Amino acid sequence: MRDEYGAELTVAVRSSATAEDLPTASFAGQQESFLNVRGEQPLLEACRHCFASLFTDRAIHYRVDNGFDHFKVALSIAVQKMVRSDLASSGVIFTLDTESGFRDVVLITASYGLGENIVQGAVEPDELTVFKPTFLQGRRAVLRRALGGKKIKMLNADLGAREATRNVATPQADRERFCISDEEALRLADYALRIERHYSERAGAAVPMDIEWAKDGLDGRLYVVQARPETSLARKTASVLEEYRIESPAPPLATGRAVGSGIATGLARVIASSAQMAEFQPGEVLVTDSTTPDWEPIMRRAAAIITNRGGRTCHAAIVAREFGIPAVVGAQDATEKLSNGQPVTVSCAEGDT
């Protein structure tokens, strides 16, 4: 790659394990990936760390919880040329609705900078929805748009910096507009449907997909950087409709993006950092700024999850769906409005509330 792209080449080192993206376990974020790696020695070091991440505490704990043999899981790594999305935008695509499992839509999320912020739940991304049947008939249009907050964006760090990436505030003018055009959204939808068709033909059955994409700010092109089967919603039974409702609703204390359609009650537990995780008790409502894969042990014991930041394709949302736990993400200031021990009801039955 250096011969083709020059000495200033930067790469991403990404992991892929044999036990990932299974129908009963997503392994979301359990293994490490590294961005903006420059030079031969840093590349070798990133590869070693990537392989070693198969045996981090969180990965071991996740396999124990899900009944996987540690020594029957293999891991490979991919070295990819960095797409300069730090100069443009990136995001995640699902080829079905992330809450209902409805398969006739393509959901595209997008934010400025590297896509890690969307996956980590550090930003509220833009959302654009495309209707598959009319798209395939040639009547191509964006069906729905929802402007996200996009408060920060992740950039490549300068050469020699301690960290490979850094977050900066997004200018207000950029926050108030969509970070991709309708034309780009439709092109991404086309890519997503081609990928879904390819995997479905190989599997002999419909396979909804979870896809990561990035736009290069230098050449202006859109790239697909990862594609994997969607794991939890694809298992839903289309012939069964579950509805929940609160008979005596009270004014909401906080609102955000609903994940799932369930309702749960419990005592709030506000967790500011992973150092406080030992304080969490089973059946409490986890209230935090955002989550990472390290939080999985307490997330599976929560009655519900509330985060200040994040969208419907972030880590907290994916794990909540896998565990069947109601969650509200992107609730802005929930950690300030709620206090430890406060009885709360988390309702996703009304949609984005």
C-alpha positions, 0 to 999 in steps of 0.5 A: 500500500505504501508503494501505491499511496506514498510514505504518508499512508495511514491505515486502520487495523480492524478485528474480526472474530469467528464468534462475532455477529451471531444471532444470539450474540453480537460481540459488539465492540469486544475486540479492539480496532485502531485508527490513523496508524502510521509507520511500520513499527506502530502498525506491528504494535497495533496488530499485536494489540488487536490480536491480544484483545481477544483475551481482554477482561471484557472479552473473556467475561462476554464469552463466559456469559454467552457460553463460548469456549475461549479456545474455539474462537479465532480472530483475524485482522484487516489492515485498511487504508484510512478513508479521510472521513476526518475531513468529511463524514461517516456513519452506519447503515442498517437495511431494516428499521432498528426498532420494529425490524421492518425490512422495507427501509434503509436507515442511514446515520451520519455525522462529521469526522471519523465514525467511531463517535457514532459507534461509541454513542458520543454524538447524536447523528443525522438520520435518513430513511429510504423506502426499499420498494419504491427505490428498487422501482426507480423512484428514488427519494429520501423518505424521512430526515432527522437532524442530529446534534453532532456536537463533536467530531473526531479527527486524525491527530497530528503526527507525533501526538500521543493519541491517534485521534482527537475530538473537537467541537463541531461549528454551529453552522455545520451542526444545523445542516445535514452532513450528507446530501440526499444524493449521497444518501441514495448512493449509500442506500444503493450500496447497502441494498447491493450488499444485502442482496449479495449476502442474502443470495449466499445464505439462501435467505434474507440477511439484513445488514449492519454496514459502516461507511465513510466519505473521503474529504480528499477525493469526495468518494463514499466507501464501505469499510465494514459489513456484517449481518444484523444480529438481533432484529432479524430474529424477530417474528414478523407475525407477532406484534407486541404493544406496551402502554402506560395507563397513567403517564406523568410529565417526562423527566428526560426524553431521547431516542427510544430503543425497543418498544418496552417499558421498565421501572426501577431505581436510577443509578447514575454512573459517571465512569467505569470506576463506579460500576461496582455500585450498580445493583441488578434491576436498577436503571443505568443512567450515564453519559455514554457506554463502551464495551467495558460496561457490558457486565452491568448493562445486562443486569439493568432494568433499562438504560438511559444515556445522555449521548448517542443515536439508534446505532450506537453501542448502548442501543445495539447491546440493549436490543441484544439483551431485550432491555428498553433504552433511551439514548441521546437524552442530553442531560439525564445524568443531571435531571435524575439522581441515585435511588430515584424511582423512574419508569423508562418507556419506549412505547411512545417512540422517541420519548 
